[in-house]
Amino acid sequence: QVQLVESGGGLVQAGGSLRLSCAASGRTFNTYTMGWFRQAPGKEREFVATISWRGGNTDYSNSVKGRFIISRDGAKNTVYLQMNSLKPEDTAVYYCAAVRSSGWVIFSQSNQYDYWGQGTQVTVSS
């Protein structure tokens, strides 16, 4: 069982940066592939980024590639999403998710993940 708690959201101007954190409970955190998703009002939840359980493999959606960086700290049971060059279209509730995985597979669909955080709001003003 894994519990996830996101933090770090807020209001930022276009071009600015934010770093989201996702703190995970559970002693087997390092066996889970982690992902970030987002959901804007009236839209479906969409994939943002994912990172393997060892942190050596990552994947990003085309819309954030080159601007966002996903990372994890196994000692702190925390995964991060560094968001740079933010745009108004990045405005959404951002969710952290976890799926148990023994190897590297790109999990980019929300229904592939077993555990979810409550979400944190990111608002980018123009």
GROMACS elastic network, one bead per residue, 0.5 to 0.9 nm:
[ bonds ]
;  ai    aj funct       b0    kb
    1    25     6  0.82551   500
    1    26     6  0.65448   500
    1    28     6  0.86800   500
    1   115     6  0.82247   500
    2    24     6  0.65015   500
    2    25     6  0.55803   500
    2    26     6  0.53747   500
    2    27     6  0.86309   500
    2    28     6  0.82689   500
    2    29     6  0.75149   500
    2    98     6  0.77871   500
    2   114     6  0.89378   500
    2   115     6  0.65678   500
    2   116     6  0.86746   500
    3    23     6  0.81264   500
    3    24     6  0.55580   500
    3    25     6  0.52045   500
    3    26     6  0.71953   500
    3   115     6  0.70966   500
    3   116     6  0.74834   500
    3   117     6  0.70878   500
    4    22     6  0.62474   500
    4    23     6  0.56542   500
    4    25     6  0.66655   500
    4    96     6  0.69485   500
    4    97     6  0.74046   500
    4    98     6  0.82730   500
    4   115     6  0.74596   500
    4   116     6  0.62431   500
    4   118     6  0.76788   500
    5    21     6  0.80597   500
    5    22     6  0.53646   500
    5    23     6  0.52185   500
    5    24     6  0.65826   500
    5    25     6  0.87410   500
    5    96     6  0.77578   500
    5   116     6  0.84892   500
    5   117     6  0.52406   500
    5   118     6  0.66363   500
    5   119     6  0.77331   500
    5   120     6  0.89922   500
    6     9     6  0.83140   500
    6    20     6  0.69924   500
    6    21     6  0.55237   500
    6    23     6  0.64413   500
    6    24     6  0.89331   500
    6    94     6  0.82711   500
    6    95     6  0.71647   500
    6    96     6  0.66455   500
    6   117     6  0.62827   500
    6   118     6  0.69912   500
    6   119     6  0.60181   500
    6   120     6  0.60542   500
    7    19     6  0.86941   500
    7    20     6  0.57814   500
    7    21     6  0.52617   500
    7    22     6  0.64556   500
    7    23     6  0.83108   500
    7   119     6  0.80614   500
    7   120     6  0.61005   500
    7   121     6  0.89320   500
    8    18     6  0.71407   500
    8    19     6  0.59904   500
    8    21     6  0.60854   500
    8    22     6  0.88537   500
    8   120     6  0.72568   500
    8   121     6  0.86184   500
    8   122     6  0.85289   500
    9    18     6  0.71741   500
    9    19     6  0.75964   500
    9    20     6  0.62147   500
    9    21     6  0.87814   500
    9    93     6  0.85285   500
    9    94     6  0.80885   500
    9   119     6  0.89811   500
    9   120     6  0.53360   500
    9   121     6  0.52285   500
    9   123     6  0.79440   500
   10    18     6  0.79626   500
   10   120     6  0.80210   500
   10   121     6  0.61584   500
   10   122     6  0.50402   500
   10   123     6  0.61238   500
   10   124     6  0.84155   500
   11   121     6  0.83448   500
   11   122     6  0.61585   500
   11   124     6  0.59151   500
   11   125     6  0.73224   500
   12    15     6  0.83591   500
   12    16     6  0.61348   500
   12    17     6  0.72631   500
   12    18     6  0.76651   500
   12    86     6  0.80862   500
   12   122     6  0.78937   500
   12   123     6  0.63317   500
   12   124     6  0.50214   500
   12   125     6  0.62701   500
   13    16     6  0.55875   500
   13    17     6  0.84439   500
   13    86     6  0.76322   500
   13    87     6  0.81034   500
   13    88     6  0.82262   500
   13   123     6  0.83226   500
   13   124     6  0.53671   500
   13   126     6  0.61948   500
   14    17     6  0.85233   500
   14    85     6  0.69600   500
   14    86     6  0.52926   500
   14    87     6  0.50220   500
   14    88     6  0.62616   500
   14   124     6  0.57079   500
   14   125     6  0.56911   500
   14   126     6  0.53436   500
   15    84     6  0.70919   500
   15    87     6  0.64034   500
   15   124     6  0.87153   500
   15   126     6  0.88857   500
   16    83     6  0.83384   500
   16    84     6  0.61972   500
   16    85     6  0.54909   500
   16    86     6  0.55241   500
   16    87     6  0.83015   500
   16   124     6  0.83739   500
   17    82     6  0.74464   500
   17    83     6  0.53822   500
   17    85     6  0.62304   500
   17    86     6  0.61879   500
   18    81     6  0.82132   500
   18    82     6  0.61466   500
   18    83     6  0.52190   500
   18    84     6  0.67613   500
   18    86     6  0.82404   500
   18   122     6  0.85972   500
   19    80     6  0.67715   500
   19    81     6  0.55628   500
   19    83     6  0.58876   500
   19    84     6  0.85463   500
   20    79     6  0.83450   500
   20    80     6  0.55185   500
   20    82     6  0.64023   500
   20    83     6  0.78428   500
   20    94     6  0.85639   500
   20   120     6  0.83300   500
   21    78     6  0.66656   500
   21    79     6  0.58658   500
   21    81     6  0.65281   500
   21    82     6  0.87447   500
   21    96     6  0.86100   500
   22    77     6  0.83650   500
   22    78     6  0.53955   500
   22    79     6  0.51642   500
   22    80     6  0.62437   500
   22    81     6  0.85256   500
   22    95     6  0.87035   500
   22    96     6  0.62896   500
   22    97     6  0.88558   500
   22   117     6  0.79701   500
   23    76     6  0.78151   500
   23    77     6  0.60058   500
   23    79     6  0.67369   500
   23    80     6  0.88588   500
   24    29     6  0.69073   500
   24    76     6  0.85433   500
   24    77     6  0.54032   500
   24    78     6  0.59596   500
   24    79     6  0.81014   500
   25    28     6  0.85650   500
   25    29     6  0.72380   500
   25    77     6  0.70507   500
   26    29     6  0.59173   500
   26    77     6  0.83987   500
   27    30     6  0.79928   500
   27    77     6  0.86983   500
   28    31     6  0.56493   500
   28    32     6  0.73882   500
   29    32     6  0.56312   500
   29    33     6  0.86830   500
   29    53     6  0.78755   500
   29    74     6  0.74010   500
   29    77     6  0.62732   500
   29    78     6  0.87514   500
   29    98     6  0.88386   500
   29   100     6  0.87458   500
   30    33     6  0.80067   500
   30    52     6  0.89318   500
   30    53     6  0.52440   500
   30    54     6  0.66760   500
   30    74     6  0.62150   500
   30    77     6  0.77232   500
   31    52     6  0.86265   500
   31    53     6  0.53169   500
   31    54     6  0.78585   500
   31    99     6  0.86147   500
   31   100     6  0.60093   500
   31   101     6  0.61288   500
   31   102     6  0.64739   500
   31   103     6  0.88613   500
   32    52     6  0.73162   500
   32    53     6  0.51121   500
   32    54     6  0.87416   500
   32    98     6  0.59712   500
   32    99     6  0.53232   500
   32   101     6  0.54485   500
   32   102     6  0.77695   500
   33    50     6  0.71807   500
   33    51     6  0.59071   500
   33    54     6  0.83686   500
   33    55     6  0.86854   500
   33    97     6  0.84729   500
   33    98     6  0.57777   500
   33    99     6  0.53636   500
   33   100     6  0.60813   500
   33   101     6  0.59150   500
   33   102     6  0.85848   500
   33   103     6  0.86477   500
   33   104     6  0.79187   500
   33   105     6  0.83623   500
   33   106     6  0.88059   500
   33   107     6  0.80497   500
   33   113     6  0.89161   500
   34    49     6  0.85127   500
   34    50     6  0.56073   500
   34    51     6  0.54339   500
   34    52     6  0.66152   500
   34    53     6  0.71090   500
   34    72     6  0.86803   500
   34    79     6  0.74287   500
   34    96     6  0.72868   500
   34    97     6  0.57208   500
   34    99     6  0.65362   500
   34   100     6  0.86804   500
   34   107     6  0.87198   500
   34   113     6  0.86078   500
   35    47     6  0.78598   500
   35    48     6  0.74956   500
   35    49     6  0.56103   500
   35    51     6  0.63608   500
   35    52     6  0.88696   500
   35    70     6  0.85812   500
   35    79     6  0.86877   500
   35    95     6  0.82383   500
   35    96     6  0.58110   500
   35    97     6  0.50560   500
   35    98     6  0.62446   500
   35    99     6  0.83494   500
   35   107     6  0.77381   500
   35   108     6  0.79226   500
   35   113     6  0.82827   500
   36    46     6  0.88572   500
   36    47     6  0.65559   500
   36    48     6  0.53757   500
   36    49     6  0.52394   500
   36    50     6  0.62855   500
   36    70     6  0.83951   500
   36    81     6  0.76865   500
   36    94     6  0.68569   500
   36    95     6  0.56121   500
   36    97     6  0.61781   500
   36    98     6  0.89398   500
   37    45     6  0.65175   500
   37    46     6  0.54397   500
   37    49     6  0.70565   500
   37    50     6  0.88998   500
   37    93     6  0.83930   500
   37    94     6  0.57352   500
   37    95     6  0.51134   500
   37    96     6  0.64745   500
   37    97     6  0.76061   500
   37   108     6  0.88145   500
   37   110     6  0.76699   500
   38    44     6  0.85094   500
   38    45     6  0.55086   500
   38    46     6  0.54353   500
   38    47     6  0.66578   500
   38    48     6  0.67436   500
   38    90     6  0.85824   500
   38    91     6  0.86511   500
   38    92     6  0.57897   500
   38    93     6  0.54053   500
   38    95     6  0.58128   500
   38    96     6  0.87381   500
   38   119     6  0.84841   500
   39    42     6  0.82754   500
   39    43     6  0.62779   500
   39    44     6  0.59842   500
   39    46     6  0.62283   500
   39    91     6  0.84842   500
   39    92     6  0.51714   500
   39    93     6  0.52887   500
   39    94     6  0.65931   500
   39    95     6  0.81096   500
   40    43     6  0.53851   500
   40    44     6  0.73100   500
   40    45     6  0.74214   500
   40    46     6  0.88490   500
   40    89     6  0.86735   500
   40    90     6  0.83086   500
   40    91     6  0.65190   500
   40    93     6  0.63331   500
   40    94     6  0.88340   500
   41    44     6  0.83270   500
   41    92     6  0.71621   500
   41    93     6  0.85680   500
   43    46     6  0.84925   500
   45   110     6  0.74159   500
   46    61     6  0.88552   500
   46   108     6  0.84539   500
   46   109     6  0.78862   500
   46   110     6  0.75243   500
   47    50     6  0.83077   500
   47    60     6  0.79114   500
   47    61     6  0.64465   500
   47   107     6  0.89412   500
   47   108     6  0.56448   500
   47   109     6  0.66755   500
   47   110     6  0.71763   500
   48    59     6  0.85021   500
   48    60     6  0.57896   500
   48    61     6  0.52383   500
   48    62     6  0.85542   500
   48    63     6  0.80177   500
   48    64     6  0.69058   500
   48    65     6  0.88470   500
   48    68     6  0.87110   500
   48    94     6  0.89245   500
   48   108     6  0.80634   500
   49    58     6  0.72161   500
   49    59     6  0.55643   500
   49    61     6  0.62646   500
   49    64     6  0.82880   500
   49    65     6  0.87477   500
   49    68     6  0.82866   500
   49    69     6  0.81016   500
   49    70     6  0.66109   500
   49    81     6  0.83383   500
   49   108     6  0.77222   500
   50    57     6  0.82474   500
   50    58     6  0.55422   500
   50    59     6  0.53855   500
   50    60     6  0.66272   500
   50    70     6  0.70063   500
   50    71     6  0.88902   500
   50   106     6  0.71584   500
   50   107     6  0.70465   500
   50   108     6  0.73721   500
   51    54     6  0.80291   500
   51    55     6  0.57389   500
   51    56     6  0.74577   500
   51    57     6  0.56553   500
   51    59     6  0.67126   500
   51    70     6  0.67235   500
   51    71     6  0.69407   500
   51    72     6  0.77841   500
   51    79     6  0.87107   500
   51   104     6  0.86708   500
   51   106     6  0.83050   500
   52    56     6  0.63412   500
   52    57     6  0.52168   500
   52    58     6  0.64260   500
   52   101     6  0.82647   500
   52   103     6  0.77111   500
   52   104     6  0.58664   500
   52   105     6  0.77729   500
   52   106     6  0.83349   500
   53    56     6  0.79317   500
   53    57     6  0.83600   500
   53    72     6  0.85690   500
   53    74     6  0.87112   500
   53   100     6  0.85913   500
   53   101     6  0.74264   500
   53   102     6  0.79869   500
   53   103     6  0.79359   500
   53   104     6  0.78780   500
   54    57     6  0.76728   500
   54    72     6  0.83667   500
   54    74     6  0.80843   500
   55    58     6  0.72770   500
   55    70     6  0.89722   500
   55    71     6  0.66502   500
   55    72     6  0.62264   500
   55    73     6  0.83167   500
   55    74     6  0.87089   500
   57   104     6  0.71516   500
   57   106     6  0.89862   500
   58    69     6  0.89059   500
   58    70     6  0.72675   500
   58    71     6  0.83642   500
   58   106     6  0.81343   500
   59    65     6  0.84798   500
   59    70     6  0.85792   500
   59   106     6  0.70169   500
   59   108     6  0.86583   500
   60    63     6  0.81018   500
   60    64     6  0.66004   500
   60    65     6  0.55687   500
   60    66     6  0.87866   500
   60    68     6  0.81269   500
   60    69     6  0.84915   500
   60    70     6  0.85605   500
   60   108     6  0.87916   500
   61    64     6  0.57165   500
   61    65     6  0.60578   500
   61   108     6  0.85680   500
   62    65     6  0.51724   500
   62    66     6  0.86181   500
   63    66     6  0.88120   500
   63    67     6  0.87231   500
   64    67     6  0.54387   500
   64    68     6  0.56331   500
   64    69     6  0.87498   500
   64    83     6  0.84706   500
   64    90     6  0.86707   500
   65    68     6  0.61912   500
   65    69     6  0.81581   500
   66    69     6  0.77996   500
   66    84     6  0.87720   500
   67    82     6  0.82794   500
   67    83     6  0.62328   500
   67    84     6  0.51353   500
   67    85     6  0.61263   500
   67    86     6  0.77637   500
   68    81     6  0.66848   500
   68    82     6  0.54530   500
   68    84     6  0.59080   500
   68    85     6  0.84401   500
   68    86     6  0.89189   500
   69    80     6  0.79625   500
   69    81     6  0.56616   500
   69    82     6  0.50118   500
   69    83     6  0.66213   500
   69    84     6  0.83933   500
   70    79     6  0.72950   500
   70    80     6  0.56275   500
   70    82     6  0.63838   500
   70    83     6  0.87969   500
   71    78     6  0.86502   500
   71    79     6  0.57238   500
   71    80     6  0.52203   500
   71    81     6  0.66245   500
   71    82     6  0.81815   500
   72    76     6  0.84845   500
   72    77     6  0.76198   500
   72    78     6  0.57223   500
   72    80     6  0.59047   500
   72    81     6  0.88339   500
   73    76     6  0.54382   500
   73    77     6  0.59666   500
   73    78     6  0.53717   500
   73    79     6  0.62586   500
   73    80     6  0.82477   500
   74    78     6  0.65960   500
   74    79     6  0.82584   500
   75    78     6  0.79230   500
   76    79     6  0.86458   500
   79    96     6  0.84333   500
   83    86     6  0.65933   500
   84    87     6  0.89479   500
   86    89     6  0.82679   500
   86    90     6  0.64924   500
   86    91     6  0.87725   500
   86   124     6  0.67697   500
   87    90     6  0.53945   500
   87    91     6  0.76080   500
   87   124     6  0.61460   500
   87   125     6  0.78059   500
   87   126     6  0.75724   500
   88    91     6  0.56591   500
   88   123     6  0.73342   500
   88   125     6  0.56876   500
   88   126     6  0.59738   500
   89    92     6  0.80839   500
   89   124     6  0.75583   500
   90   122     6  0.75980   500
   90   123     6  0.74621   500
   90   124     6  0.66955   500
   91    94     6  0.88653   500
   91   121     6  0.78196   500
   91   122     6  0.54030   500
   91   124     6  0.54455   500
   91   125     6  0.83795   500
   92   120     6  0.84473   500
   92   121     6  0.60737   500
   92   122     6  0.55257   500
   92   123     6  0.66008   500
   92   124     6  0.88418   500
   93   119     6  0.58269   500
   93   120     6  0.53562   500
   93   122     6  0.59889   500
   93   123     6  0.84749   500
   94   118     6  0.88349   500
   94   119     6  0.52601   500
   94   120     6  0.52748   500
   94   121     6  0.62135   500
   94   122     6  0.69685   500
   95   116     6  0.68708   500
   95   117     6  0.58824   500
   95   118     6  0.67375   500
   95   120     6  0.66696   500
   96   115     6  0.83672   500
   96   116     6  0.58487   500
   96   117     6  0.53994   500
   96   118     6  0.80877   500
   96   119     6  0.70103   500
   97   110     6  0.83467   500
   97   113     6  0.62001   500
   97   114     6  0.73237   500
   97   115     6  0.54284   500
   97   117     6  0.64273   500
   98   113     6  0.56112   500
   98   114     6  0.60523   500
   98   115     6  0.51326   500
   98   116     6  0.66536   500
   99   107     6  0.83595   500
   99   112     6  0.71399   500
   99   114     6  0.52906   500
   99   115     6  0.67139   500
  100   113     6  0.82597   500
  100   114     6  0.78561   500
  101   104     6  0.72660   500
  101   105     6  0.77806   500
  102   105     6  0.89672   500
  104   107     6  0.89707   500
  106   109     6  0.89883   500
  107   110     6  0.80056   500
  107   112     6  0.64086   500
  107   113     6  0.76789   500
  108   111     6  0.88318   500
  108   112     6  0.75720   500
  108   113     6  0.89167   500
  109   112     6  0.55428   500
  109   113     6  0.75704   500
  110   113     6  0.57487   500
  110   114     6  0.88268   500
  111   114     6  0.76666   500
  113   116     6  0.76289   500
  116   119     6  0.82492   500
  117   120     6  0.87386   500
